[in-house]
């Protein structure tokens, strides 16, 4: 996306352009904070990883 700011533009118009860009851009990736503390495990996490890795092989 390209936005052209012309010479002589006021601070207010430049600020409006940047605000519109912030609204349009979406962050990439996953919001990991949404899942913090949501999973309860009966076993140790390392044991669960070893079990999952053995199943994939």
Beta strands, then each sheet from edge to edge (+ up, - down):
end
